[in-house]
Amino acid sequence: MKDDTAHSNGRSASPAPSPREPDFDVPPLSQDNVFDALSSKRSRYVLVALREAEGPLDLRELVDTVASWETNKPIDLVSEEHCSRVFTSLRHSQLPKLSMMGLVDYDEDDSLVERGPYAEQADAYLDIAASRDENVDV
């Protein structure tokens, strides 16, 4: 996505909208971006968990859900080491990437994650990908 700071007539562009208020002048998420986001099983798990949630999820709760699905075990049987790897991966890789695409809203200060303004654009593809994963009920 292009981030112009000035229009061709030299006037400054208006500030970027918040993640909860998508810029409707920006075209919808491209199919390539959706496929890129869904190429990671961990990212798919994040998107499924957020879609099933009734509101924002605490990052720790999201980590537990993803770790449980990855190992196909209840969270009390998942090693703390695995949960730590999931936490690090989500915090530093998956969530920032999904947030930049508008698929999630990630409040790093409050450790809250929820569906982003463009999440619905990925739902049909997510259904197909998740239906092929025996660890997740869609």
N, CA, C and O atoms as a GROMACS GRO file, in nm:
protein
  552
    1MET      N    1   0.083  -0.116   0.000
    1MET     CA    2   0.000   0.000   0.000
    1MET      C    3   0.088   0.123   0.000
    1MET      O    4   0.187   0.128   0.073
    2LYS      N    5   0.054   0.220  -0.079
    2LYS     CA    6   0.133   0.340  -0.094
    2LYS      C    7   0.094   0.442   0.012
    2LYS      O    8  -0.025   0.463   0.036
    3ASP      N    9   0.191   0.504   0.074
    3ASP     CA   10   0.164   0.602   0.179
    3ASP      C   11   0.212   0.738   0.132
    3ASP      O   12   0.327   0.774   0.155
    4ASP      N   13   0.125   0.813   0.065
    4ASP     CA   14   0.162   0.945   0.015
    4ASP      C   15   0.147   1.047   0.126
    4ASP      O   16   0.050   1.044   0.202
    5THR      N   17   0.244   1.138   0.136
    5THR     CA   18   0.234   1.242   0.235
    5THR      C   19   0.184   1.372   0.174
    5THR      O   20   0.147   1.464   0.248
    6ALA      N   21   0.182   1.382   0.043
    6ALA     CA   22   0.130   1.502  -0.022
    6ALA      C   23   0.060   1.462  -0.151
    6ALA      O   24   0.101   1.369  -0.220
    7HIS      N   25  -0.047   1.534  -0.182
    7HIS     CA   26  -0.116   1.512  -0.308
    7HIS      C   27  -0.038   1.580  -0.418
    7HIS      O   28   0.055   1.657  -0.392
    8SER      N   29  -0.075   1.552  -0.542
    8SER     CA   30  -0.002   1.609  -0.656
    8SER      C   31  -0.010   1.761  -0.658
    8SER      O   32   0.076   1.824  -0.719
    9ASN      N   33  -0.110   1.822  -0.593
    9ASN     CA   34  -0.120   1.968  -0.593
    9ASN      C   35  -0.039   2.031  -0.480
    9ASN      O   36  -0.044   2.153  -0.462
   10GLY      N   37   0.034   1.950  -0.403
   10GLY     CA   38   0.123   2.002  -0.300
   10GLY      C   39   0.061   2.011  -0.163
   10GLY      O   40   0.133   2.035  -0.065
   11ARG      N   41  -0.071   1.993  -0.151
   11ARG     CA   42  -0.133   1.998  -0.020
   11ARG      C   43  -0.099   1.871   0.058
   11ARG      O   44  -0.078   1.765  -0.001
   12SER      N   45  -0.095   1.882   0.188
   12SER     CA   46  -0.068   1.765   0.273
   12SER      C   47  -0.189   1.674   0.271
   12SER      O   48  -0.304   1.719   0.267
   13ALA      N   49  -0.162   1.546   0.276
   13ALA     CA   50  -0.270   1.447   0.282
   13ALA      C   51  -0.326   1.444   0.423
   13ALA      O   52  -0.257   1.478   0.519
   14SER      N   53  -0.451   1.404   0.436
   14SER     CA   54  -0.510   1.393   0.569
   14SER      C   55  -0.442   1.278   0.643
   14SER      O   56  -0.388   1.187   0.580
   15PRO      N   57  -0.446   1.282   0.775
   15PRO     CA   58  -0.382   1.175   0.852
   15PRO      C   59  -0.445   1.040   0.818
   15PRO      O   60  -0.561   1.031   0.779
   16ALA      N   61  -0.365   0.936   0.836
   16ALA     CA   62  -0.412   0.800   0.806
   16ALA      C   63  -0.523   0.763   0.903
   16ALA      O   64  -0.518   0.801   1.020
   17PRO      N   65  -0.624   0.690   0.856
   17PRO     CA   66  -0.732   0.650   0.946
   17PRO      C   67  -0.683   0.549   1.047
   17PRO      O   68  -0.582   0.481   1.027
   18SER      N   69  -0.756   0.539   1.158
   18SER     CA   70  -0.720   0.439   1.257
   18SER      C   71  -0.752   0.301   1.201
   18SER      O   72  -0.831   0.291   1.108
   19PRO      N   73  -0.692   0.195   1.256
   19PRO     CA   74  -0.719   0.061   1.205
   19PRO      C   75  -0.866   0.023   1.212
   19PRO      O   76  -0.911  -0.061   1.134
   20ARG      N   77  -0.942   0.081   1.301
   20ARG     CA   78  -1.084   0.049   1.313
   20ARG      C   79  -1.168   0.124   1.210
   20ARG      O   80  -1.285   0.090   1.191
   21GLU      N   81  -1.112   0.222   1.146
   21GLU     CA   82  -1.185   0.298   1.045
   21GLU      C   83  -1.107   0.289   0.914
   21GLU      O   84  -1.021   0.374   0.887
   22PRO      N   85  -1.137   0.187   0.832
   22PRO     CA   86  -1.061   0.168   0.710
   22PRO      C   87  -1.078   0.286   0.615
   22PRO      O   88  -1.184   0.348   0.611
   23ASP      N   89  -0.976   0.314   0.540
   23ASP     CA   90  -0.980   0.416   0.438
   23ASP      C   91  -1.048   0.354   0.317
   23ASP      O   92  -0.990   0.268   0.250
   24PHE      N   93  -1.170   0.398   0.288
   24PHE     CA   94  -1.247   0.337   0.180
   24PHE      C   95  -1.196   0.378   0.044
   24PHE      O   96  -1.244   0.326  -0.057
   25ASP      N   97  -1.098   0.470   0.038
   25ASP     CA   98  -1.034   0.503  -0.089
   25ASP      C   99  -0.931   0.396  -0.125
   25ASP      O  100  -0.887   0.388  -0.240
   26VAL      N  101  -0.891   0.316  -0.027
   26VAL     CA  102  -0.794   0.210  -0.049
   26VAL      C  103  -0.869   0.089  -0.101
   26VAL      O  104  -0.972   0.052  -0.046
   27PRO      N  105  -0.818   0.027  -0.208
   27PRO     CA  106  -0.888  -0.090  -0.261
   27PRO      C  107  -0.890  -0.204  -0.159
   27PRO      O  108  -0.807  -0.208  -0.068
   28PRO      N  109  -0.985  -0.295  -0.176
   28PRO     CA  110  -0.992  -0.409  -0.083
   28PRO      C  111  -0.861  -0.487  -0.084
   28PRO      O  112  -0.778  -0.474  -0.175
   29LEU      N  113  -0.845  -0.566   0.017
   29LEU     CA  114  -0.727  -0.652   0.029
   29LEU      C  115  -0.714  -0.737  -0.097
   29LEU      O  116  -0.812  -0.797  -0.142
   30SER      N  117  -0.596  -0.743  -0.153
   30SER     CA  118  -0.576  -0.822  -0.274
   30SER      C  119  -0.578  -0.971  -0.240
   30SER      O  120  -0.550  -1.011  -0.127
   31GLN      N  121  -0.612  -1.050  -0.340
   31GLN     CA  122  -0.614  -1.195  -0.321
   31GLN      C  123  -0.475  -1.244  -0.281
   31GLN      O  124  -0.462  -1.335  -0.199
   32ASP      N  125  -0.370  -1.185  -0.338
   32ASP     CA  126  -0.233  -1.223  -0.301
   32ASP      C  127  -0.206  -1.198  -0.153
   32ASP      O  128  -0.143  -1.280  -0.086
   33ASN      N  129  -0.254  -1.084  -0.101
   33ASN     CA  130  -0.235  -1.054   0.041
   33ASN      C  131  -0.312  -1.151   0.129
   33ASN      O  132  -0.262  -1.194   0.233
   34VAL      N  133  -0.433  -1.186   0.088
   34VAL     CA  134  -0.510  -1.283   0.165
   34VAL      C  135  -0.437  -1.417   0.167
   34VAL      O  136  -0.424  -1.479   0.273
   35PHE      N  137  -0.390  -1.462   0.051
   35PHE     CA  138  -0.318  -1.590   0.045
   35PHE      C  139  -0.190  -1.583   0.127
   35PHE      O  140  -0.154  -1.680   0.194
   36ASP      N  141  -0.121  -1.470   0.124
   36ASP     CA  142   0.000  -1.453   0.203
   36ASP      C  143  -0.032  -1.465   0.352
   36ASP      O  144   0.039  -1.532   0.427
   37ALA      N  145  -0.140  -1.399   0.395
   37ALA     CA  146  -0.179  -1.404   0.536
   37ALA      C  147  -0.217  -1.545   0.578
   37ALA      O  148  -0.188  -1.587   0.690
   38LEU      N  149  -0.282  -1.618   0.489
   38LEU     CA  150  -0.330  -1.752   0.524
   38LEU      C  151  -0.227  -1.860   0.499
   38LEU      O  152  -0.252  -1.978   0.527
   39SER      N  153  -0.111  -1.824   0.448
   39SER     CA  154  -0.008  -1.924   0.420
   39SER      C  155   0.052  -1.982   0.548
   39SER      O  156   0.107  -2.092   0.547
   40SER      N  157   0.041  -1.909   0.658
   40SER     CA  158   0.092  -1.955   0.787
   40SER      C  159  -0.021  -2.019   0.866
   40SER      O  160  -0.124  -1.956   0.889
   41LYS      N  161  -0.002  -2.143   0.908
   41LYS     CA  162  -0.103  -2.212   0.988
   41LYS      C  163  -0.129  -2.134   1.117
   41LYS      O  164  -0.244  -2.125   1.162
   42ARG      N  165  -0.025  -2.078   1.174
   42ARG     CA  166  -0.041  -2.003   1.298
   42ARG      C  167  -0.128  -1.880   1.276
   42ARG      O  168  -0.212  -1.847   1.361
   43SER      N  169  -0.110  -1.812   1.164
   43SER     CA  170  -0.196  -1.698   1.132
   43SER      C  171  -0.340  -1.741   1.109
   43SER      O  172  -0.433  -1.672   1.150
   44ARG      N  173  -0.359  -1.855   1.045
   44ARG     CA  174  -0.495  -1.907   1.025
   44ARG      C  175  -0.560  -1.935   1.159
   44ARG      O  176  -0.678  -1.904   1.180
   45TYR      N  177  -0.485  -1.994   1.251
   45TYR     CA  178  -0.538  -2.022   1.384
   45TYR      C  179  -0.580  -1.892   1.454
   45TYR      O  180  -0.684  -1.886   1.519
   46VAL      N  181  -0.498  -1.789   1.440
   46VAL     CA  182  -0.531  -1.659   1.500
   46VAL      C  183  -0.663  -1.608   1.444
   46VAL      O  184  -0.752  -1.566   1.519
   47LEU      N  185  -0.677  -1.611   1.312
   47LEU     CA  186  -0.797  -1.558   1.248
   47LEU      C  187  -0.921  -1.639   1.285
   47LEU      O  188  -1.029  -1.582   1.305
   48VAL      N  189  -0.908  -1.770   1.294
   48VAL     CA  190  -1.022  -1.855   1.334
   48VAL      C  191  -1.060  -1.825   1.479
   48VAL      O  192  -1.179  -1.809   1.510
   49ALA      N  193  -0.962  -1.817   1.567
   49ALA     CA  194  -0.990  -1.790   1.709
   49ALA      C  195  -1.059  -1.656   1.727
   49ALA      O  196  -1.152  -1.644   1.806
   50LEU      N  197  -1.015  -1.556   1.654
   50LEU     CA  198  -1.075  -1.423   1.666
   50LEU      C  199  -1.217  -1.422   1.608
   50LEU      O  200  -1.305  -1.353   1.661
   51ARG      N  201  -1.238  -1.496   1.503
   51ARG     CA  202  -1.372  -1.502   1.444
   51ARG      C  203  -1.470  -1.571   1.540
   51ARG      O  204  -1.587  -1.533   1.546
   52GLU      N  205  -1.422  -1.670   1.614
   52GLU     CA  206  -1.507  -1.741   1.708
   52GLU      C  207  -1.530  -1.663   1.838
   52GLU      O  208  -1.626  -1.689   1.910
   53ALA      N  209  -1.443  -1.569   1.867
   53ALA     CA  210  -1.453  -1.491   1.991
   53ALA      C  211  -1.569  -1.392   1.982
   53ALA      O  212  -1.606  -1.348   1.873
   54GLU      N  213  -1.623  -1.358   2.096
   54GLU     CA  214  -1.732  -1.261   2.100
   54GLU      C  215  -1.682  -1.119   2.118
   54GLU      O  216  -1.763  -1.027   2.134
   55GLY      N  217  -1.555  -1.100   2.117
   55GLY     CA  218  -1.495  -0.968   2.134
   55GLY      C  219  -1.346  -0.983   2.131
   55GLY      O  220  -1.294  -1.086   2.088
   56PRO      N  221  -1.275  -0.882   2.177
   56PRO     CA  222  -1.128  -0.890   2.179
   56PRO      C  223  -1.080  -1.004   2.268
   56PRO      O  224  -1.143  -1.038   2.367
   57LEU      N  225  -0.967  -1.061   2.230
   57LEU     CA  226  -0.903  -1.165   2.310
   57LEU      C  227  -0.775  -1.110   2.371
   57LEU      O  228  -0.701  -1.035   2.307
   58ASP      N  229  -0.752  -1.148   2.494
   58ASP     CA  230  -0.624  -1.118   2.558
   58ASP      C  231  -0.517  -1.199   2.485
   58ASP      O  232  -0.541  -1.314   2.447
   59LEU      N  233  -0.401  -1.141   2.466
   59LEU     CA  234  -0.293  -1.209   2.393
   59LEU      C  235  -0.262  -1.345   2.456
   59LEU      O  236  -0.238  -1.441   2.383
   60ARG      N  237  -0.263  -1.354   2.587
   60ARG     CA  238  -0.232  -1.483   2.654
   60ARG      C  239  -0.337  -1.588   2.619
   60ARG      O  240  -0.303  -1.705   2.596
   61GLU      N  241  -0.463  -1.549   2.616
   61GLU     CA  242  -0.571  -1.641   2.580
   61GLU      C  243  -0.554  -1.687   2.434
   61GLU      O  244  -0.575  -1.804   2.402
   62LEU      N  245  -0.518  -1.594   2.348
   62LEU     CA  246  -0.495  -1.629   2.207
   62LEU      C  247  -0.376  -1.724   2.193
   62LEU      O  248  -0.383  -1.819   2.115
   63VAL      N  249  -0.269  -1.699   2.267
   63VAL     CA  250  -0.152  -1.787   2.265
   63VAL      C  251  -0.193  -1.928   2.309
   63VAL      O  252  -0.154  -2.026   2.246
   64ASP      N  253  -0.269  -1.938   2.416
   64ASP     CA  254  -0.312  -2.069   2.465
   64ASP      C  255  -0.396  -2.143   2.361
   64ASP      O  256  -0.377  -2.263   2.341
   65THR      N  257  -0.486  -2.073   2.296
   65THR     CA  258  -0.571  -2.135   2.194
   65THR      C  259  -0.487  -2.185   2.078
   65THR      O  260  -0.502  -2.299   2.034
   66VAL      N  261  -0.398  -2.101   2.027
   66VAL     CA  262  -0.313  -2.138   1.914
   66VAL      C  263  -0.222  -2.254   1.952
   66VAL      O  264  -0.209  -2.350   1.874
   67ALA      N  265  -0.160  -2.249   2.068
   67ALA     CA  266  -0.070  -2.356   2.111
   67ALA      C  267  -0.145  -2.488   2.126
   67ALA      O  268  -0.094  -2.593   2.089
   68SER      N  269  -0.264  -2.482   2.179
   68SER     CA  270  -0.346  -2.601   2.195
   68SER      C  271  -0.382  -2.661   2.059
   68SER      O  272  -0.372  -2.782   2.040
   69TRP      N  273  -0.423  -2.577   1.965
   69TRP     CA  274  -0.457  -2.627   1.831
   69TRP      C  275  -0.335  -2.682   1.759
   69TRP      O  276  -0.344  -2.784   1.690
   70GLU      N  277  -0.221  -2.616   1.775
   70GLU     CA  278  -0.100  -2.663   1.708
   70GLU      C  279  -0.058  -2.802   1.755
   70GLU      O  280  -0.013  -2.885   1.675
   71THR      N  281  -0.073  -2.826   1.882
   71THR     CA  282  -0.028  -2.953   1.938
   71THR      C  283  -0.140  -3.056   1.946
   71THR      O  284  -0.116  -3.174   1.974
   72ASN      N  285  -0.262  -3.011   1.921
   72ASN     CA  286  -0.381  -3.096   1.932
   72ASN      C  287  -0.392  -3.156   2.073
   72ASN      O  288  -0.427  -3.273   2.090
   73LYS      N  289  -0.361  -3.072   2.174
   73LYS     CA  290  -0.368  -3.112   2.315
   73LYS      C  291  -0.439  -3.004   2.394
   73LYS      O  292  -0.440  -2.887   2.354
   74PRO      N  293  -0.498  -3.042   2.507
   74PRO     CA  294  -0.551  -2.938   2.597
   74PRO      C  295  -0.434  -2.851   2.645
   74PRO      O  296  -0.321  -2.898   2.656
   75ILE      N  297  -0.463  -2.725   2.673
   75ILE     CA  298  -0.356  -2.631   2.706
   75ILE      C  299  -0.275  -2.675   2.828
   75ILE      O  300  -0.156  -2.645   2.836
   76ASP      N  301  -0.335  -2.746   2.924
   76ASP     CA  302  -0.260  -2.788   3.041
   76ASP      C  303  -0.157  -2.897   3.009
   76ASP      O  304  -0.072  -2.928   3.093
   77LEU      N  305  -0.165  -2.955   2.889
   77LEU     CA  306  -0.066  -3.055   2.847
   77LEU      C  307   0.037  -2.999   2.749
   77LEU      O  308   0.127  -3.071   2.705
   78VAL      N  309   0.023  -2.872   2.714
   78VAL     CA  310   0.118  -2.807   2.622
   78VAL      C  311   0.233  -2.750   2.704
   78VAL      O  312   0.211  -2.685   2.807
   79SER      N  313   0.355  -2.773   2.659
   79SER     CA  314   0.471  -2.726   2.734
   79SER      C  315   0.477  -2.573   2.736
   79SER      O  316   0.435  -2.506   2.642
   80GLU      N  317   0.532  -2.522   2.845
   80GLU     CA  318   0.549  -2.376   2.857
   80GLU      C  319   0.646  -2.327   2.748
   80GLU      O  320   0.633  -2.214   2.700
   81GLU      N  321   0.741  -2.410   2.711
   81GLU     CA  322   0.836  -2.374   2.605
   81GLU      C  323   0.763  -2.352   2.473
   81GLU      O  324   0.792  -2.256   2.401
   82HIS      N  325   0.669  -2.440   2.441
   82HIS     CA  326   0.593  -2.423   2.316
   82HIS      C  327   0.508  -2.296   2.322
   82HIS      O  328   0.501  -2.220   2.226
   83CYS      N  329   0.443  -2.274   2.436
   83CYS     CA  330   0.362  -2.153   2.453
   83CYS      C  331   0.448  -2.028   2.439
   83CYS      O  332   0.404  -1.928   2.381
   84SER      N  333   0.567  -2.033   2.490
   84SER     CA  334   0.659  -1.920   2.479
   84SER      C  335   0.696  -1.892   2.333
   84SER      O  336   0.704  -1.777   2.290
   85ARG      N  337   0.720  -1.999   2.257
   85ARG     CA  338   0.751  -1.983   2.114
   85ARG      C  339   0.632  -1.924   2.038
   85ARG      O  340   0.649  -1.837   1.952
   86VAL      N  341   0.512  -1.970   2.071
   86VAL     CA  342   0.391  -1.916   2.007
   86VAL      C  343   0.375  -1.769   2.042
   86VAL      O  344   0.347  -1.687   1.954
   87PHE      N  345   0.393  -1.734   2.170
   87PHE     CA  346   0.383  -1.595   2.213
   87PHE      C  347   0.479  -1.506   2.135
   87PHE      O  348   0.439  -1.402   2.082
   88THR      N  349   0.603  -1.546   2.128
   88THR     CA  350   0.704  -1.466   2.059
   88THR      C  351   0.670  -1.452   1.911
   88THR      O  352   0.682  -1.343   1.855
   89SER      N  353   0.629  -1.559   1.849
   89SER     CA  354   0.593  -1.558   1.708
   89SER      C  355   0.473  -1.466   1.681
   89SER      O  356   0.475  -1.386   1.587
   90LEU      N  357   0.370  -1.478   1.764
   90LEU     CA  358   0.253  -1.392   1.745
   90LEU      C  359   0.287  -1.246   1.767
   90LEU      O  360   0.251  -1.160   1.686
   91ARG      N  361   0.355  -1.220   1.875
   91ARG     CA  362   0.384  -1.080   1.911
   91ARG      C  363   0.476  -1.010   1.812
   91ARG      O  364   0.457  -0.892   1.784
   92HIS      N  365   0.574  -1.081   1.760
   92HIS     CA  366   0.674  -1.015   1.676
   92HIS      C  367   0.657  -1.040   1.527
   92HIS      O  368   0.720  -0.972   1.447
   93SER      N  369   0.573  -1.134   1.489
   93SER     CA  370   0.563  -1.167   1.347
   93SER      C  371   0.418  -1.167   1.298
   93SER      O  372   0.378  -1.079   1.222
   94GLN      N  373   0.340  -1.266   1.341
   94GLN     CA  374   0.206  -1.283   1.286
   94GLN      C  375   0.114  -1.164   1.312
   94GLN      O  376   0.053  -1.112   1.218
   95LEU      N  377   0.104  -1.119   1.436
   95LEU     CA  378   0.011  -1.010   1.467
   95LEU      C  379   0.047  -0.879   1.398
   95LEU      O  380  -0.043  -0.813   1.345
   96PRO      N  381   0.174  -0.837   1.398
   96PRO     CA  382   0.205  -0.714   1.324
   96PRO      C  383   0.173  -0.726   1.174
   96PRO      O  384   0.123  -0.631   1.113
   97LYS      N  385   0.202  -0.842   1.115
   97LYS     CA  386   0.174  -0.862   0.973
   97LYS      C  387   0.023  -0.858   0.946
   97LYS      O  388  -0.022  -0.790   0.854
   98LEU      N  389  -0.054  -0.931   1.026
   98LEU     CA  390  -0.199  -0.933   1.009
   98LEU      C  391  -0.260  -0.795   1.037
   98LEU      O  392  -0.358  -0.756   0.975
   99SER      N  393  -0.201  -0.723   1.129
   99SER     CA  394  -0.248  -0.589   1.162
   99SER      C  395  -0.223  -0.492   1.046
   99SER      O  396  -0.310  -0.411   1.013
  100MET      N  397  -0.107  -0.500   0.984
  100MET     CA  398  -0.076  -0.414   0.868
  100MET      C  399  -0.173  -0.438   0.754
  100MET      O  400  -0.203  -0.347   0.677
  101MET      N  401  -0.222  -0.561   0.742
  101MET     CA  402  -0.317  -0.595   0.635
  101MET      C  403  -0.459  -0.557   0.673
  101MET      O  404  -0.549  -0.563   0.589
  102GLY      N  405  -0.482  -0.519   0.798
  102GLY     CA  406  -0.616  -0.485   0.843
  102GLY      C  407  -0.700  -0.605   0.879
  102GLY      O  408  -0.821  -0.593   0.896
  103LEU      N  409  -0.636  -0.723   0.893
  103LEU     CA  410  -0.710  -0.844   0.929
  103LEU      C  411  -0.731  -0.855   1.079
  103LEU      O  412  -0.826  -0.919   1.124
  104VAL      N  413  -0.642  -0.794   1.157
  104VAL     CA  414  -0.660  -0.789   1.302
  104VAL      C  415  -0.630  -0.649   1.351
  104VAL      O  416  -0.558  -0.572   1.286
  105ASP      N  417  -0.685  -0.616   1.466
  105ASP     CA  418  -0.647  -0.498   1.541
  105ASP      C  419  -0.570  -0.549   1.661
  105ASP      O  420  -0.622  -0.627   1.740
  106TYR      N  421  -0.447  -0.504   1.675
  106TYR     CA  422  -0.360  -0.552   1.782
  106TYR      C  423  -0.319  -0.434   1.867
  106TYR      O  424  -0.244  -0.348   1.821
  107ASP      N  425  -0.366  -0.429   1.990
  107ASP     CA  426  -0.330  -0.326   2.085
  107ASP      C  427  -0.217  -0.382   2.171
  107ASP      O  428  -0.241  -0.453   2.269
  108GLU      N  429  -0.097  -0.349   2.133
  108GLU     CA  430   0.021  -0.403   2.200
  108GLU      C  431   0.029  -0.358   2.346
  108GLU      O  432   0.073  -0.435   2.432
  109ASP      N  433  -0.013  -0.236   2.375
  109ASP     CA  434  -0.006  -0.185   2.512
  109ASP      C  435  -0.098  -0.260   2.606
  109ASP      O  436  -0.059  -0.292   2.719
  110ASP      N  437  -0.220  -0.290   2.560
  110ASP     CA  438  -0.317  -0.361   2.645
  110ASP      C  439  -0.317  -0.511   2.620
  110ASP      O  440  -0.391  -0.584   2.686
  111SER      N  441  -0.234  -0.558   2.526
  111SER     CA  442  -0.226  -0.700   2.490
  111SER      C  443  -0.362  -0.757   2.450
  111SER      O  444  -0.400  -0.867   2.491
  112LEU      N  445  -0.435  -0.680   2.367
  112LEU     CA  446  -0.565  -0.724   2.318
  112LEU      C  447  -0.562  -0.737   2.166
  112LEU      O  448  -0.499  -0.658   2.096
  113VAL      N  449  -0.630  -0.839   2.117
  113VAL     CA  450  -0.636  -0.866   1.974
  113VAL      C  451  -0.782  -0.889   1.936
  113VAL      O  452  -0.854  -0.959   2.007
  114GLU      N  453  -0.823  -0.830   1.824
  114GLU     CA  454  -0.958  -0.853   1.774
  114GLU      C  455  -0.956  -0.848   1.621
  114GLU      O  456  -0.857  -0.808   1.560
  115ARG      N  457  -1.067  -0.889   1.562
  115ARG     CA  458  -1.078  -0.887   1.416
  115ARG      C  459  -1.062  -0.745   1.365
  115ARG      O  460  -1.112  -0.650   1.425
  116GLY      N  461  -0.992  -0.733   1.254
  116GLY     CA  462  -0.971  -0.603   1.194
  116GLY      C  463  -1.078  -0.569   1.092
  116GLY      O  464  -1.166  -0.650   1.064
  117PRO      N  465  -1.069  -0.448   1.036
  117PRO     CA  466  -1.172  -0.401   0.943
  117PRO      C  467  -1.181  -0.481   0.813
  117PRO      O  468  -1.284  -0.477   0.746
  118TYR      N  469  -1.076  -0.551   0.776
  118TYR     CA  470  -1.078  -0.627   0.651
  118TYR      C  471  -1.085  -0.778   0.673
  118TYR      O  472  -1.065  -0.856   0.579
  119ALA      N  473  -1.112  -0.820   0.796
  119ALA     CA  474  -1.114  -0.963   0.828
  119ALA      C  475  -1.217  -1.040   0.747
  119ALA      O  476  -1.193  -1.153   0.706
  120GLU      N  477  -1.331  -0.978   0.723
  120GLU     CA  478  -1.436  -1.048   0.649
  120GLU      C  479  -1.392  -1.084   0.507
  120GLU      O  480  -1.440  -1.182   0.450
  121GLN      N  481  -1.301  -1.006   0.451
  121GLN     CA  482  -1.254  -1.033   0.315
  121GLN      C  483  -1.179  -1.165   0.306
  121GLN      O  484  -1.168  -1.224   0.199
  122ALA      N  485  -1.127  -1.213   0.418
  122ALA     CA  486  -1.050  -1.338   0.419
  122ALA      C  487  -1.134  -1.457   0.463
  122ALA      O  488  -1.087  -1.571   0.456
  123ASP      N  489  -1.257  -1.433   0.510
  123ASP     CA  490  -1.337  -1.540   0.570
  123ASP      C  491  -1.362  -1.659   0.479
  123ASP      O  492  -1.349  -1.773   0.523
  124ALA      N  493  -1.398  -1.636   0.353
  124ALA     CA  494  -1.427  -1.748   0.262
  124ALA      C  495  -1.303  -1.835   0.243
  124ALA      O  496  -1.311  -1.958   0.243
  125TYR      N  497  -1.188  -1.771   0.226
  125TYR     CA  498  -1.063  -1.845   0.209
  125TYR      C  499  -1.025  -1.915   0.340
  125TYR      O  500  -0.975  -2.028   0.338
  126LEU      N  501  -1.050  -1.848   0.451
  126LEU     CA  502  -1.020  -1.905   0.582
  126LEU      C  503  -1.104  -2.030   0.606
  126LEU      O  504  -1.054  -2.128   0.661
  127ASP      N  505  -1.230  -2.026   0.567
  127ASP     CA  506  -1.316  -2.144   0.583
  127ASP      C  507  -1.259  -2.265   0.512
  127ASP      O  508  -1.257  -2.375   0.567
  128ILE      N  509  -1.213  -2.245   0.390
  128ILE     CA  510  -1.157  -2.355   0.312
  128ILE      C  511  -1.030  -2.408   0.378
  128ILE      O  512  -1.014  -2.529   0.395
  129ALA      N  513  -0.940  -2.317   0.414
  129ALA     CA  514  -0.813  -2.359   0.475
  129ALA      C  515  -0.836  -2.428   0.608
  129ALA      O  516  -0.774  -2.531   0.636
  130ALA      N  517  -0.924  -2.373   0.691
  130ALA     CA  518  -0.947  -2.430   0.824
  130ALA      C  519  -1.022  -2.563   0.816
  130ALA      O  520  -1.004  -2.649   0.902
  131SER      N  521  -1.105  -2.580   0.715
  131SER     CA  522  -1.181  -2.705   0.704
  131SER      C  523  -1.089  -2.824   0.674
  131SER      O  524  -1.128  -2.939   0.695
  132ARG      N  525  -0.971  -2.797   0.626
  132ARG     CA  526  -0.875  -2.902   0.595
  132ARG      C  527  -0.782  -2.933   0.712
  132ARG      O  528  -0.694  -3.019   0.702
  133ASP      N  529  -0.802  -2.862   0.823
  133ASP     CA  530  -0.718  -2.881   0.940
  133ASP      C  531  -0.797  -2.957   1.046
  133ASP      O  532  -0.898  -2.907   1.096
  134GLU      N  533  -0.754  -3.076   1.079
  134GLU     CA  534  -0.826  -3.160   1.173
  134GLU      C  535  -0.823  -3.107   1.317
  134GLU      O  536  -0.902  -3.153   1.400
  135ASN      N  537  -0.736  -3.012   1.347
  135ASN     CA  538  -0.724  -2.960   1.484
  135ASN      C  539  -0.823  -2.848   1.515
  135ASN      O  540  -0.840  -2.809   1.630
  136VAL      N  541  -0.889  -2.795   1.410
  136VAL     CA  542  -0.977  -2.679   1.429
  136VAL      C  543  -1.117  -2.714   1.379
  136VAL      O  544  -1.133  -2.766   1.268
  137ASP      N  545  -1.215  -2.686   1.461
  137ASP     CA  546  -1.354  -2.703   1.417
  137ASP      C  547  -1.403  -2.570   1.364
  137ASP      O  548  -1.401  -2.469   1.434
  138VAL      N  549  -1.448  -2.570   1.240
  138VAL     CA  550  -1.498  -2.445   1.179
  138VAL      C  551  -1.647  -2.449   1.175
  138VAL      O  552  -1.710  -2.354   1.128
   0.00000   0.00000   0.00000
